[in-house]
Amino acid sequence: MVQANIMGTFNLNRIRLTSVLHVWAAVIPLLSTSFTPTLHADAYADALSESLKGEYTESLEACEEQLGDNQGFNEKWYLLGIENCMRLGHYERAFEILQEGLEDRRVSGIKLYPVGHEVALFNNKPDLAQEYLDKSAPYINSVKWSNVSAENRVYLGQAALKLAVDPRVVLELFYDEGMKASPPLREAFIAAAELALTKEDFAVAESTVKQGLQHYPEDADLLFQWARALGGSGNDQMGDFLTRTLEANPNHAGALLMFIDNSIDAENYDQARELLDQVKEINPDHPKAWAYDAVIAHLHSDRARELESREKALTFWSQNPEVDHLIGKKLSQKYRFAEGSKYQQTSLNLKNDYAPTRLQLAQDFLRLGDEAQGWELAEEIHETDGYNVTAYNLIQLRSVIDGFATLRNNDFILRMNTTEADIFGEQAMELLMEAKQVICKKYGIALDHPITVEIFPNQSDFGVRTFGMPHNPGFLGVCFGDVITANSPSSAIGKDSNWKAVLWHEFCHVVTLNLTKNKMPRWLSEGISVYEEIQKNPSWGQHMSPAYRQRILRNEMTPIGELSGAFMNAESGEDMQFAYYQSSLVVAYIVEKYGQSSLRNILVDLATGIPINQAIETHTASVDNIDEAFIDWAQAHASELGKSLNWDEPDPSLIGPNDVTEFLSTNPDNYYLLIASARQHVNQENWEQASVLLDQLIEAYPDQRGTGGALYLAAIVAKQQKDTEKEMRLLEQLAAIDGDVTDAYLRLMQLTLENEDWKALRKNAERYMAVNPLVARPYEALAFACSALGDTETAIKARQTVLKLNPIDPALAHYQLARLLHDEGSPDAKRHLLQALEEAPRYREAQKLLLSLIKNPSSSTVPDTIEASNDSTEKQVELPEQP
């Protein structure tokens, strides 16, 4: 599902002005009157500049001075004074200035009424706030046929949105004129971008901001909106634009609050508190600052402070729905969906049509597995706000999921694409059942409710289900607690991945999140899941590699207390993967040093609200001591990798297209030069030279994974040298430690088939299916192996699956299945023989078997040979010649 500009997809007939608006002819002369007050232009420009740079107090002082001077007048002084007061938290003074402006006969109210709505709300005057909106209505309704200035339209547009005027009308009639004015209005770009952000149309928001910055470069508010748009679409550049925002305005509360938001995500609560102090220095009563304070208190099980902070957040606007919405949203982002949804429901009690809350609650319900309420609410949101991109995407997603097949038992609800469910749905269910039995027993937890698992063949659908938007930042699967979403093997993230390992990993999250009641740091959750992958199958999970070895020995590991931040602050895919790996190492260290029971006891403590560091110290040692001991332990493990090799990294310019032989002569044990030289020899088909180097590498470092490692390269060389025994040994060594290397599995399938090693053939067919179950070849191999091993039931299932995967020779596939069915006495054998003959009428072997069945239905005699339906033979699997 592609993120689209939903605003542009609606029929213009849907555009309407809200029914509460009426034409007031009396205001038209006022709107068209040209009024040119005496303007202290330089003073106002200076005051505005101060405000834009975050010098709100200085700017407010200038406003107060000008407002107290009756010799000159400019409506903008009222507006700027109010804006400064709101930014500083001087809500009562903002209301006083508003009243002074409305009492000033020189002011029309066309701008002050829209501005007054928020001012009145922050003075706990909701009825007056609504009155100001109502008084804005006649101005709004007259825009289509009166000469309302572009500047006035921007203010009226913001009021129009609150009065439920169609967003497209607002964009076209109120904001576009300001963006097209000469010079273009800064406020128009800000308002239009805000509208797009509200609808979560981040692409439109970014485009609008870019236009605005062409006219107002380095404007803090525009830069901030760009950061929000980037953050919403998952772009890593968000932080750069937040930094630029604060360079332009060091007191920009919005940017500081976004940094606070990210600090909480990274579990860097000390930094979050420091930033909160900065915001409170600017505005001691900022509601979002106190809401974030409540979030941190909740995450630290400080109920008293949580309630106190929430109360402070609501001091000046007791019905502010954003406070509870923000608290709940952050809790949900911490996977505490039950707690988050309660806050959303509290927010709706304050304002039952607050759109952000309704959308978040819909997603909370879906992630909690309460699909009936979730989809119903999403549908309601889409019907009332057709421009909201996330709601639109969710509705489109629902139609996709409704078309899925559902496999169900007492433990799991598994939803998959119908075709894929027919092919490997049973395999997925068997794996999930095994995972539940093994992991639940290990961690001492009984799950008495079904877990929902959804597997998506389309990455965009996975992104919408998981993140609310089509964007997928490289995740293979995600677990919310009782709901797992995963990418299908057909979605092609970019490299082969073992889908069985992914499901095992995600179900482990189900166990640990349920055991801790979702109260666990990310590093521990991910670390346990990766660790348990390896416990299940040594070829799964993450393992020590040259890159990880170097990071560990260079002291580039993150302290345990900051390890969750390593996921948030990763600057590359390699950084992210190392965060997973280090987390799994910490878990492995705890289990090795203190035992599995200590790990489980830590999780049990977390469920009661005990902080992670305290839980670790209770059952192991102090975090500082653990950190120090863990580093020694990890470095000892890293040092064992290729212990006899030299690991000095040469200048990158020496490795690549250049011949490294001369450098290798003076550094004969250097890993990087050895592997680079070996690859060069393989590419140049210098098999003897390559073999010598690769044998040296494998002896020193035998666990080299991937198709670029020494094991795979040596297998290529052995094949070229016709040393089949060595080739098989190398490939099996690789297959045993690498769960994704399908090229090795394919070649092993061919070799074991030729050698009639049926057990090995079956093993490698199953290895391949764990990566890609959607191609016919491994099922063909599995059928041959199981037939020879006497497992006819599995062989029949494999042959049936081959037919579902568009085999190259369907007549042969039907015939082979018919033979197996005939052996079992199944009447379906005749049907498949007829289908074989339908595909190839002169297929002699099928004719013979069919005649045999007709003459003697009970006979089990079948031809001894299997021929293809034409003169071709089955395609053999070849190991690629190049790495």
C-alpha positions in Angstrom: 0.0 0.0 0.0 1.6 3.2 -1.2 1.2 6.3 1.0 -0.8 8.7 -1.1 -2.1 12.2 -1.0 -5.5 11.2 0.2 -6.8 14.8 0.1 -6.5 14.6 -3.7 -8.6 11.5 -4.1 -12.0 12.9 -3.0 -14.8 14.0 -5.3 -15.3 17.8 -5.1 -19.0 17.1 -4.4 -18.0 16.0 -0.9 -16.6 19.4 -0.1 -18.9 21.3 2.1 -18.9 24.1 4.6 -20.2 23.2 8.0 -23.9 23.7 8.4 -23.4 25.9 11.4 -22.1 28.7 9.2 -24.4 31.4 8.0 -23.9 34.5 5.8 -23.8 37.6 7.9 -24.2 40.5 5.4 -23.3 43.0 8.1 -19.7 41.9 8.3 -19.0 42.2 4.6 -18.3 46.0 4.6 -16.0 45.5 7.5 -14.0 42.8 5.8 -13.5 44.9 2.7 -12.6 48.1 4.5 -9.0 49.1 4.0 -7.5 50.1 7.4 -4.0 51.4 7.6 -3.0 52.2 11.2 0.2 54.0 12.3 2.8 51.3 12.4 6.1 51.3 14.3 7.5 49.0 11.6 11.0 48.7 12.9 9.9 48.1 16.5 7.5 45.3 15.4 10.1 43.7 13.1 12.5 43.6 16.0 10.0 42.2 18.4 8.9 39.5 15.9 12.5 38.6 15.3 13.1 38.2 19.0 10.1 35.9 19.3 11.2 33.8 16.3 14.6 33.4 17.9 13.0 32.2 21.2 13.5 35.5 23.1 9.9 35.5 24.2 10.3 37.6 27.3 12.1 40.4 25.5 9.6 40.3 22.7 6.7 40.4 25.2 8.2 43.4 26.9 8.2 45.2 23.6 4.6 44.2 23.0 3.6 45.5 26.4 5.3 48.8 25.8 3.6 49.3 22.4 0.2 48.2 23.7 0.5 50.7 26.5 1.3 53.5 24.0 -2.0 54.9 22.7 -0.2 57.1 20.2 0.2 54.3 17.7 -1.7 51.2 16.9 -1.1 47.9 15.1 -3.3 44.8 15.5 -0.2 42.6 15.3 1.0 43.8 18.7 -2.0 42.1 20.3 -1.4 38.9 18.3 2.3 38.8 19.0 1.8 39.6 22.7 -0.7 36.8 23.0 1.6 34.4 21.2 4.5 35.2 23.5 2.4 34.8 26.6 1.2 31.4 25.4 4.7 30.3 24.8 5.8 31.5 28.2 2.8 30.0 30.0 1.4 33.4 30.9 -2.1 32.2 30.1 -3.9 34.7 32.2 -2.1 37.6 30.8 -2.7 36.2 27.3 -6.4 36.3 28.1 -6.2 39.9 29.3 -4.4 41.0 26.1 -7.1 39.2 24.1 -9.9 41.1 26.0 -8.1 44.4 25.5 -7.8 43.7 21.8 -11.5 42.7 21.4 -12.5 45.9 23.3 -10.4 48.0 21.0 -12.8 49.4 18.4 -10.0 49.5 15.9 -9.8 45.7 15.9 -12.3 43.7 13.8 -11.8 40.4 15.6 -11.2 38.5 12.4 -7.9 37.3 13.8 -8.5 37.6 17.5 -11.5 35.4 17.6 -9.7 32.4 16.1 -6.7 33.0 18.3 -9.0 33.5 21.3 -10.3 30.0 21.1 -7.1 28.4 22.4 -6.5 31.3 24.9 -9.9 30.8 26.4 -9.4 27.0 26.7 -6.1 27.6 28.6 -8.1 29.8 31.0 -10.6 27.0 31.6 -13.3 28.9 29.7 -14.6 26.3 27.3 -18.0 28.1 26.7 -16.2 31.3 25.8 -13.8 29.4 23.5 -16.8 28.0 21.6 -18.3 31.5 21.5 -15.1 32.8 19.8 -15.3 30.0 17.2 -19.0 30.8 16.6 -18.1 34.5 16.1 -15.5 33.5 13.6 -18.1 31.6 11.6 -19.5 34.6 9.6 -16.1 35.7 8.6 -15.3 32.2 7.4 -18.5 31.9 5.5 -18.0 35.1 3.7 -14.5 34.3 2.3 -15.8 32.9 -1.0 -17.3 36.2 -2.1 -15.6 39.0 -0.1 -12.2 40.6 -0.3 -10.6 38.9 2.7 -6.9 39.3 2.8 -4.6 36.3 2.6 -3.2 37.0 6.1 -6.8 37.0 7.6 -7.6 33.8 5.7 -4.8 31.9 7.5 -6.3 32.8 10.9 -9.8 32.0 9.7 -8.7 28.7 8.2 -7.5 27.5 11.6 -10.9 28.3 13.1 -12.6 26.7 10.2 -10.9 23.4 10.8 -12.1 23.4 14.4 -15.6 24.0 13.1 -15.4 20.9 10.9 -15.0 22.7 7.6 -13.7 20.3 5.0 -9.9 20.3 5.1 -9.6 20.5 1.3 -11.8 23.7 1.4 -9.6 25.1 4.1 -6.4 24.3 2.1 -7.8 25.8 -1.2 -9.7 28.8 0.1 -7.8 29.8 3.2 -4.1 28.7 2.9 -3.3 28.5 -0.8 -3.8 32.2 -1.3 -1.3 33.0 1.5 1.3 30.6 0.0 0.8 32.2 -3.4 0.8 35.8 -2.2 3.6 38.2 -2.9 5.5 37.9 -0.8 4.3 34.4 0.4 3.1 34.3 4.0 5.2 32.3 6.4 2.1 31.6 8.5 0.3 30.1 5.5 3.0 27.5 5.0 3.0 26.7 8.7 -0.7 26.3 8.8 -0.9 24.1 5.6 1.9 21.9 6.8 0.2 21.5 10.2 -3.0 20.4 8.4 -1.1 17.7 6.5 0.7 16.6 9.7 -2.7 16.4 11.5 -3.9 14.1 8.7 -0.6 12.1 8.9 0.1 12.9 5.3 3.8 13.3 5.9 4.8 13.6 2.3 2.5 16.6 1.7 3.7 18.2 4.9 7.3 17.8 3.9 6.6 19.2 0.4 4.8 22.2 1.9 7.6 23.0 4.4 10.2 22.8 1.6 8.3 25.5 -0.3 8.1 27.6 2.8 11.8 27.4 3.5 12.6 28.7 0.0 11.2 32.0 1.2 12.0 31.8 4.9 15.2 29.8 5.2 16.2 28.5 8.6 12.8 29.4 10.1 12.6 27.4 13.3 8.9 26.6 13.0 9.2 25.4 9.5 12.3 23.3 10.3 10.4 21.8 13.2 7.5 20.8 11.0 10.0 19.2 8.6 11.4 17.2 11.5 7.9 16.0 12.5 7.2 15.0 8.9 10.4 13.0 8.7 9.7 11.4 12.1 6.3 10.4 11.0 7.6 8.7 7.9 10.5 7.0 9.7 13.3 9.1 8.2 16.5 9.1 10.2 17.2 12.7 9.3 14.6 13.9 11.8 17.3 14.5 14.5 19.3 16.7 12.1 16.3 19.0 11.6 15.5 19.1 15.3 19.0 20.3 15.8 18.7 22.9 13.1 15.4 24.0 14.7 17.1 24.6 18.1 20.0 26.4 16.4 17.4 28.8 15.0 15.5 29.0 18.2 17.2 27.5 21.3 13.9 27.8 23.3 11.7 26.0 20.8 9.6 23.9 23.1 8.3 21.7 20.3 11.8 20.6 19.3 12.9 20.1 22.9 9.7 18.0 23.5 10.5 15.8 20.5 14.0 15.2 21.9 12.4 14.3 25.2 10.1 11.9 23.3 13.1 10.2 21.7 15.0 10.1 25.0 12.1 8.2 26.6 12.0 5.8 23.6 15.8 5.2 24.2 15.1 4.7 27.9 17.5 7.6 28.6 15.3 9.0 31.4 18.0 11.2 33.0 18.4 13.0 29.7 14.7 13.3 29.3 14.4 14.9 32.7 17.2 17.4 32.0 15.4 18.4 28.8 12.1 18.7 30.7 13.7 21.1 33.0 14.7 23.2 30.0 11.1 23.3 28.8 9.8 24.2 32.2 12.3 27.1 32.4 10.6 28.5 29.3 7.1 27.6 30.3 6.7 26.2 33.8 3.1 25.1 33.0 3.6 23.5 29.6 1.0 20.7 29.5 3.0 18.4 27.3 6.1 18.8 29.6 4.1 17.6 32.6 2.5 14.9 30.5 5.9 13.5 29.7 6.8 13.8 33.3 3.8 11.6 34.1 5.0 9.1 31.5 8.4 8.8 33.1 6.8 8.4 36.5 4.5 5.7 35.2 7.4 3.8 33.7 9.2 4.0 37.1 6.0 2.8 39.0 5.8 6.2 40.8 2.0 6.4 40.9 1.9 9.5 43.2 4.2 11.5 40.9 2.3 10.3 37.8 -1.0 11.6 39.2 0.6 14.9 40.4 2.2 15.5 37.0 -1.0 14.8 35.1 -2.9 17.2 37.4 -0.3 19.9 36.7 -0.6 19.3 33.0 -4.4 20.0 33.3 -4.1 23.0 35.6 -4.9 25.7 33.0 -7.1 23.6 30.7 -8.7 20.9 32.7 -10.5 19.3 29.7 -7.4 19.2 27.5 -7.6 15.8 25.7 -4.0 15.9 24.5 -2.6 15.3 27.9 -4.1 11.8 28.4 -3.6 11.1 24.7 0.1 11.8 24.9 0.6 9.8 28.1 -1.3 6.8 26.6 0.5 7.1 23.3 3.9 6.9 25.0 2.9 4.0 27.1 1.7 2.1 24.0 5.0 2.9 22.3 6.5 1.0 25.3 4.2 -1.9 24.4 2.0 -1.2 27.4 -1.1 -1.2 25.2 -3.6 -2.0 28.0 -2.3 0.9 30.1 -2.1 3.2 27.1 -5.6 2.4 25.9 -7.0 3.3 29.4 -5.5 6.8 29.0 -7.0 7.1 25.6 -10.4 6.3 26.9 -9.9 8.9 29.6 -9.0 11.4 26.9 -12.2 10.6 25.1 -14.1 11.2 28.2 -12.8 14.8 28.1 -13.5 15.2 24.3 -15.2 12.3 22.6 -14.4 13.4 19.1 -10.7 14.1 19.6 -9.2 12.6 16.4 -5.7 11.7 17.6 -7.0 9.8 20.6 -9.6 7.9 18.5 -6.9 6.8 16.0 -4.5 5.7 18.7 -7.2 3.8 20.5 -8.1 2.0 17.3 -4.5 0.9 16.9 -4.2 0.0 20.6 -7.3 -2.3 20.3 -5.8 -4.0 17.2 -2.5 -4.6 18.9 -4.2 -6.0 21.9 -6.1 -8.4 19.7 -9.4 -6.7 20.3 -10.1 -6.6 16.6 -13.8 -6.0 16.7 -13.5 -2.7 18.5 -10.3 -1.8 16.6 -11.7 -2.2 13.1 -15.0 -0.6 14.1 -13.3 2.5 15.4 -11.0 2.7 12.4 -14.0 2.6 10.1 -15.7 5.4 12.1 -12.6 7.5 11.9 -12.4 7.0 8.1 -16.0 7.8 7.6 -15.8 11.1 9.6 -12.3 12.1 8.3 -11.6 10.7 4.9 -8.4 12.6 4.7 -6.6 10.9 7.5 -3.9 8.8 5.8 -3.5 6.3 8.7 -7.2 5.6 8.9 -7.4 5.2 5.2 -4.5 2.8 5.2 -6.0 0.7 8.0 -9.3 0.4 6.1 -7.4 -0.8 3.0 -5.5 -3.2 5.2 -8.7 -4.6 6.6 -9.9 -5.6 3.2 -6.5 -7.5 2.7 -6.8 -9.3 6.0 -10.4 -10.2 5.3 -9.1 -12.1 2.3 -6.6 -14.1 4.3 -7.0 -17.7 5.3 -7.3 -18.3 9.0 -5.8 -21.4 10.7 -7.1 -21.7 14.3 -6.7 -23.9 17.3 -6.9 -23.3 21.1 -3.5 -21.7 21.1 -3.1 -19.7 17.9 -5.1 -17.7 15.4 -2.8 -17.7 12.3 -3.8 -15.5 9.3 -2.0 -15.8 6.0 -2.4 -15.2 2.3 -4.7 -18.0 1.1 -2.2 -19.4 -1.3 0.7 -19.3 1.2 -1.5 -20.8 3.9 -2.2 -23.7 1.7 1.5 -24.2 1.1 3.2 -23.6 4.5 0.5 -22.7 6.9 0.6 -26.1 8.5 4.4 -25.8 8.9 4.0 -22.4 10.6 1.4 -23.7 13.0 3.5 -26.7 13.9 6.5 -24.4 14.7 4.4 -22.1 16.8 3.0 -25.0 18.8 6.5 -26.3 19.4 7.7 -22.8 20.4 4.8 -22.5 22.9 5.6 -25.9 24.4 9.4 -25.3 24.7 9.6 -21.6 25.7 6.6 -21.5 28.0 8.0 -24.5 29.9 11.4 -23.0 30.1 10.2 -19.7 31.5 7.5 -21.1 33.7 4.5 -19.4 32.2 1.1 -20.8 31.1 -0.6 -18.8 28.3 -4.3 -19.5 28.6 -5.4 -17.4 25.7 -4.8 -17.7 21.9 -2.1 -15.7 20.3 -2.8 -14.0 17.0 -0.1 -14.3 14.2 -0.4 -12.5 10.9 2.0 -13.1 8.0 2.0 -10.6 5.2 3.3 -11.1 1.7 3.3 -7.4 1.1 5.7 -5.3 3.1 3.5 -2.2 2.9 0.6 -4.2 4.5 3.0 -5.3 7.2 4.0 -1.7 7.7 0.5 -0.5 8.1 -0.5 -3.3 10.5 2.6 -2.8 12.5 3.4 0.9 12.4 0.3 2.5 11.0 2.0 3.5 7.8 3.4 1.6 4.8 7.0 2.3 5.8 8.9 -0.7 7.1 12.3 0.1 8.6 13.7 -3.3 7.9 11.8 -5.4 10.4 11.1 -9.0 9.7 8.6 -9.4 12.5 7.1 -7.6 15.5 5.4 -8.8 18.6 3.0 -6.6 20.6 2.4 -9.1 23.4 -0.5 -11.2 22.2 -0.2 -10.3 18.5 2.6 -11.1 16.2 3.0 -9.6 12.7 5.6 -10.9 10.3 6.7 -10.5 6.7 6.2 -13.6 4.5 9.2 -15.1 2.8 7.7 -13.8 -0.4 8.0 -10.2 0.7 11.8 -10.1 -0.1 13.1 -7.7 2.5 16.5 -7.7 0.7 18.1 -11.0 1.7 17.1 -14.5 2.5 15.8 -14.8 6.0 14.8 -17.9 8.0 11.1 -17.4 8.6 11.1 -20.2 11.2 13.7 -18.3 13.2 11.7 -15.1 12.9 8.5 -16.8 14.3 10.5 -18.4 17.1 12.1 -15.1 18.0 8.7 -13.3 18.0 7.0 -16.0 20.1 9.7 -15.6 22.6 8.7 -12.0 22.9 5.1 -13.2 23.6 6.4 -15.2 26.5 8.7 -12.5 28.0 6.2 -9.7 27.5 3.4 -11.7 29.1 5.7 -12.7 32.0 6.7 -9.1 32.7 3.3 -7.6 31.8 5.1 -5.7 29.0 7.4 -4.0 31.6 10.8 -4.8 30.2 13.5 -2.8 28.5 14.0 -3.3 24.8 17.5 -4.6 25.1 16.5 -7.4 27.4 13.5 -8.4 25.3 15.5 -8.5 22.1 18.5 -10.1 23.8 16.4 -13.0 25.2 14.7 -13.6 21.8 18.0 -13.8 19.9 19.5 -16.0 22.7 16.6 -18.4 22.5 16.9 -18.6 18.7 20.4 -20.0 19.1 19.2 -22.4 21.9 16.7 -23.8 19.5 19.0 -24.0 16.5 22.7 -23.0 16.4 22.3 -21.9 12.8 19.7 -19.2 13.9 20.3 -16.0 15.7 23.4 -13.9 15.6 27.0 -15.0 16.1 30.4 -13.6 16.5 31.8 -12.2 13.3 34.9 -10.3 12.3 32.9 -7.0 12.5 31.5 -7.8 15.9 34.9 -9.0 17.1 36.5 -5.7 16.2 33.7 -3.7 17.9 34.0 -5.7 21.1 37.8 -5.5 21.3 37.8 -1.8 20.5 35.5 -1.2 23.5 32.6 -0.1 21.3 30.0 -1.9 23.4 27.2 0.1 25.0 26.9 0.1 28.9 24.1 -2.2 29.9 22.1 0.6 31.5 22.1 2.5 28.1 21.7 -0.5 25.8 18.1 0.2 24.8 19.3 3.5 23.5 21.7 1.7 21.1 18.6 0.6 19.1 17.2 4.1 18.9 20.5 5.8 18.2 21.8 3.3 15.6 23.2 5.2 12.7 23.4 2.3 10.4 22.0 -1.2 9.9 25.3 -2.6 11.2 24.8 -0.5 14.4 21.3 -1.9 14.8 22.4 -5.5 14.3 25.2 -5.1 16.8 22.7 -3.8 19.4 20.8 -7.1 18.9 24.0 -9.1 19.2 25.3 -7.4 22.3 21.9 -7.7 24.0 22.0 -11.5 23.3 25.5 -11.7 24.7 24.5 -10.0 27.9 21.7 -12.6 28.3 24.1 -15.4 27.5 26.5 -14.1 30.2 23.8 -13.8 32.8 22.6 -17.4 32.1 26.1 -18.8 32.1 27.2 -17.0 35.2 24.0 -16.9 37.3 21.8 -19.5 35.8 18.5 -19.6 33.9 16.5 -19.2 37.1 18.2 -15.8 37.8 17.1 -14.6 34.3 13.5 -15.7 35.0 13.5 -14.0 38.4 14.6 -10.8 36.8 11.6 -10.9 34.5 9.2 -11.7 37.4 10.5 -8.7 39.3 10.0 -6.5 36.3 6.3 -7.5 36.3 5.9 -6.0 39.7 7.3 -2.6 38.6 10.8 -3.1 40.0 13.3 -1.1 37.8 15.6 -3.2 35.6 18.8 -2.2 37.4 17.4 -3.1 40.8 16.1 -6.4 39.4 19.5 -7.3 38.0 21.3 -6.4 41.2 18.9 -8.5 43.3 19.5 -11.7 41.3 23.1 -11.2 40.0 25.3 -8.4 41.0 25.4 -4.6 40.8 25.0 -3.3 37.2 28.4 -1.6 37.4 30.1 -4.9 38.4 28.0 -6.8 35.7 29.1 -4.2 33.1 32.8 -4.7 34.0 32.7 -8.5 34.2 30.6 -8.7 31.0 33.1 -6.7 29.0 35.9 -9.0 30.1 33.8 -12.1 29.3 32.8 -10.7 25.9 36.3 -9.7 25.0 37.6 -13.1 25.9 35.0 -14.7 23.6 35.9 -12.3 20.8 39.6 -13.0 21.2 38.9 -16.7 20.5 37.6 -15.9 17.0 40.5 -16.7 14.6 42.9 -16.6 17.4 45.9 -17.4 15.3 45.1 -14.8 12.7 46.2 -11.2 12.5 43.2 -8.8 12.7 44.9 -5.5 11.8 42.6 -3.8 9.3 44.6 -2.7 6.3 43.9 0.5 4.4 40.6 -0.1 2.5 42.2 1.1 -0.7 44.5 -2.0 -0.6 41.4 -4.3 -0.7 39.1 -4.3 -3.7 40.1 -4.4 -7.4 43.8 -4.3 -6.5 45.9 -7.4 -6.3 46.7 -7.9 -2.6 49.2 -10.7 -3.1 52.2 -8.4 -2.5 50.7 -7.2 0.8 49.9 -10.7 1.8 53.5 -11.8 1.4 54.5 -9.5 4.3 51.3 -10.1 6.3 50.6 -13.9 5.7 48.2 -14.3 8.6 46.1 -11.2 8.1 42.4 -12.2 7.9 41.4 -9.3 5.7 44.2 -9.8 3.2 43.7 -13.6 3.2 40.0 -13.5 2.4 40.4 -10.7 -0.1 43.1 -12.6 -1.9 41.1 -15.8 -1.8 38.1 -14.1 -3.4 40.3 -12.6 -6.1 41.7 -16.1 -6.9 38.1 -17.6 -7.1 37.0 -14.8 -9.4 40.0 -15.4 -11.6 39.5 -19.2 -11.4 42.9 -19.7 -9.9 41.6 -22.8 -8.0 44.9 -24.1 -6.6 46.0 -20.8 -5.1 42.5 -20.2 -3.8 42.4 -23.6 -2.2 45.6 -23.0 -0.2 44.4 -19.7 1.2 40.9 -20.9 2.0 42.2 -24.0 3.8 44.4 -21.8 5.9 41.5 -19.5 6.7 39.1 -22.4 7.6 41.7 -24.0 9.9 42.2 -20.8 11.8 38.5 -19.6 11.7 36.2 -22.5 10.9 32.8 -20.8 11.6 32.7 -18.4 8.6 29.1 -17.9 7.6 27.5 -16.6 4.4 28.3 -17.0 0.8 31.2 -14.6 1.0 32.9 -16.6 3.7 35.7 -19.1 3.4 33.6 -22.2 3.8 31.3 -21.4 0.8 34.2 -20.2 -1.3 36.2 -23.4 -0.5 33.1 -25.4 -1.6 33.1 -23.7 -5.0 36.8 -24.5 -5.4 36.3 -28.1 -4.4 33.5 -28.5 -6.9 35.8 -27.1 -9.7 38.5 -29.5 -8.6 35.9 -32.3 -8.7 36.5 -33.1 -5.0 32.9 -34.0 -4.2 33.7 -35.4 -0.8 35.4 -32.2 0.3 32.7 -30.1 -1.2 30.0 -31.9 0.7 31.9 -31.7 3.9 32.4 -28.0 3.6 28.8 -27.3 2.6 27.5 -29.4 5.5 29.8 -27.5 7.9 28.4 -24.2 6.6 24.7 -25.4 6.6 25.0 -26.5 10.2 26.0 -22.9 11.3 24.1 -20.7 8.9 20.3 -20.8 8.7 19.9 -18.6 5.6 22.4 -19.9 3.1 20.0 -21.4 0.5 22.7 -21.9 -2.2 24.4 -24.4 0.0 21.2 -26.2 0.8 20.4 -26.5 -2.9 23.8 -27.9 -3.8 23.6 -30.4 -0.9 20.2 -31.5 -2.1 21.7 -32.3 -5.5 24.7 -34.1 -4.1 22.7 -36.2 -1.5 20.1 -37.1 -4.1 22.9 -38.4 -6.4 24.4 -40.3 -3.4 20.9 -41.6 -2.4 21.6 -40.3 1.1 17.9 -39.9 1.9 18.2 -38.6 5.5 20.6 -35.9 4.4 18.4 -35.1 1.4 15.4 -34.6 3.7 17.4 -32.5 6.1 18.5 -30.1 3.4 15.1 -29.9 1.8 13.7 -28.9 5.2 16.5 -26.4 5.7 15.7 -24.8 2.4 11.9 -24.6 3.2 12.7 -22.8 6.4 14.0 -20.0 4.3 11.8 -20.2 1.2 8.8 -22.5 1.3 7.3 -21.1 -1.8 9.4 -22.9 -4.5 8.9 -26.4 -5.8 12.4 -27.8 -5.7 12.8 -28.6 -2.0 9.4 -30.3 -1.9 10.5 -32.5 -4.9 13.6 -33.4 -2.9 11.6 -34.0 0.2 9.2 -36.3 -1.7 12.1 -38.4 -3.1 13.7 -38.7 0.4 10.5 -39.6 2.2 9.5 -42.1 -0.4 12.8 -43.9 0.0 12.6 -43.6 3.8 9.1 -45.1 3.9 7.4 -41.9 5.0 4.7 -42.0 2.3 2.4 -39.6 4.1 5.0 -36.8 4.1 6.0 -37.7 0.5 2.4 -37.3 -0.6 2.0 -34.0 1.1 5.2 -32.8 -0.6 4.0 -33.9 -4.0 0.7 -32.2 -3.5 2.6 -29.0 -2.6 4.7 -29.3 -5.8 1.5 -29.1 -7.8 0.5 -25.9 -6.0 3.8 -24.2 -7.0 3.5 -24.3 -10.8 6.0 -27.1 -11.5 8.0 -27.0 -14.8 6.5 -30.3 -15.8 3.0 -30.6 -14.4 2.3 -33.9 -16.1 5.3 -35.5 -14.4 4.2 -33.9 -11.0 0.7 -35.4 -11.3 2.2 -38.8 -12.3 4.6 -38.9 -9.4 1.8 -38.1 -7.0 -0.4 -40.7 -8.6 2.2 -43.4 -7.9 2.4 -42.5 -4.3 -1.4 -42.4 -3.9 -1.7 -45.7 -5.7 0.7 -47.3 -3.2 -1.6 -46.1 -0.5 -4.6 -47.4 -2.2 -6.1 -44.0 -2.7 -8.8 -43.6 -5.5 -7.3 -40.1 -6.1 -4.5 -41.8 -8.0 -6.7 -42.2 -11.1 -7.7 -38.5 -11.1 -4.0 -37.4 -11.1 -3.2 -39.8 -13.8 -5.9 -38.4 -16.0 -4.6 -34.9 -15.2 -1.1 -36.0 -16.2 -2.5 -37.3 -19.5 -4.5 -34.1 -20.0 -1.2 -32.2 -19.8 0.7 -34.7 -22.0 -1.6 -37.2 -23.8 1.3 -39.4 -25.1 2.9 -39.8 -21.6 3.6 -43.5 -21.8 4.3 -44.2 -18.1 1.1 -42.6 -17.1 -0.8 -44.6 -19.8 0.7 -47.8 -18.4 -0.2 -47.1 -14.9 -3.7 -46.0 -15.8 -4.3 -49.2 -17.8 -3.0 -51.2 -14.8 -5.4 -49.5 -12.5 -8.3 -50.1 -14.9 -7.5 -53.8 -15.3 -6.6 -54.5 -11.7 -7.6 -51.6 -9.4 -6.1 -53.4 -6.4 -2.7 -53.9 -8.0 0.2 -52.1 -6.5 2.5 -52.8 -9.5 3.8 -49.7 -11.1 6.6 -49.1 -13.7 10.0 -49.3 -12.2 11.2 -46.1 -13.9 10.1 -42.6 -13.9 10.3 -40.7 -17.1 9.5 -37.1 -17.7 6.3 -36.3 -19.7 8.5 -35.2 -22.6 12.1 -35.8 -23.7 13.5 -33.3 -21.2 14.9 -34.3 -17.9 14.3 -32.5 -14.6 16.4 -29.5 -14.1 19.3 -30.1 -11.7 20.4 -27.7 -9.0 23.7 -26.1 -9.6 25.9 -24.4 -7.1 26.6 -20.8 -8.3 30.1 -20.5 -9.6 30.7 -17.1 -8.0 30.3 -16.0 -4.3 
